[in-house]
């Protein structure tokens, strides 16, 4: 059996980091963790190939080779997924589809032959058993949650690692919180389910033994959902694993209450974590209450962010405008918060309602769902009818992006962050592409860029006053290049 695993293309968004990756000659942030995990669950004697459209083309020769095409996608990849399925249908290749996009929208894809939905640890074995009997069904789904202790080590040998900036690993699924706009709990539940430390180390060993020395992204939607297990088992194992190793620093996602736990922050940094994505959403208490973001309420959010930075963790932040409680003052307040917090990587989007969330149910009941959500945090669209005038909301949203990614405010924010940030001493492997990225940044930003005056000011300020942070300062200028490119392409 020949199985072609195909990952659809991402549009050009803030999350893609496409314009930043060219500085280090990479094509995509990370490979499709879900597909290479599914590949490891397939019969060992089957032949498997991976085509990631973010780094390579899907050819007719690939389709002619395949007995089945397996495709997984997120909502933001919808249009690319439709194109792939249409090509497979025209070529007579049967399609097996799974992942978040198809779990929520399977009825929108009539040309898919088989849906293997929800968590593959549960549904894939039923499909494989029926396939072996010659009677595969069209739909496999479940309301149960998988035991992650049965999840195999991903089949990393399928991946051409040269094209990627980071690898991925998953420790847990599910989140204990109840943000009404988030579909994580709808898909994966409220109780975090976890892998053992032995599983995590086996996955890390597999990546390391293949020669990987760059960053590794723990893709958990909330890495600290089970703090007790982290402190007692996982982080001590990671601290021990990193001894004598170079590179392989970690990035993850966590809720803001990480800032309330000095021991946990210290252990994470010792284990090699350098950056966390945090859903800030909004500085407005009423809007936080509206979306049930209880973990963010009744706290000084700016101070919480700075506490993470002072403990050696860079903070990437997610922000939303368009809540029912938002007034036109929210646009200035978001700008002010982002600047004060020193969050260099600030992802700002309009509120969207994913299928299956409490927000979607409420909006549908009120007759306020108007379209499918795009899943794109940079296209300035929403699939709900907002309380605020739509034109006011879109203009205000664009004003946020224009301001926070203007050269003056962006470079001011980088300095704010670098002054607060207290990295620990760690051995970091500098690859040739990192050295070349400096030269490329000098040419693209320092010589040709419209913001070159700000670039050189930061360049010499960090080089002479904060030399240990100089590489990070240059990295931030490259991020800024990407964010401005995306904003310009979106017409912002």
Secondary structure, 3 states (H helix, E strand, C coil): CEEEEEECCCCCCHHHCHHHHHHHCCCEEECCHHHHHHHHHCCCCCEEEEEECCCCCCCHHHHHHCCEEEEECCHHHHHHHHHHHHHHHHHCCEEEEECHHHHHHHHHCCCCCEEECCCHHHHHHHHHHHHHHCCCCCEECCCCCCCHHHCCCCCHHHCCHHHEEEEEECCEECCCCCCCCCCHHHHHCCCCEECCHHHHHHHHHHHHHCCCCCEEEECCCCCCCCHHHHHHHHHHHHHHHHCCCCCCCEEEECCHHHHHCHHHHHHHHHHCEEEEEEEEECCCHHHHHHCCCHHHCCCCHHHHHHHHHHCCCEEEEEEEECCCCCCCCHHHHHHHHHHHHCCCCEEEEECCCCCCCHHHHHHHHCCCECCCCCCCCCCCCCCECCCCCHHHHHHHHHHHHHHHCCHHHHHHHHHHHHHHCCCCCCCCCCCHHHHHHHHHHHHHHHHCCCCHHHHHHHHHHHHHHCHHHHHHHHHHHHHHHHHHHHHHHCCC
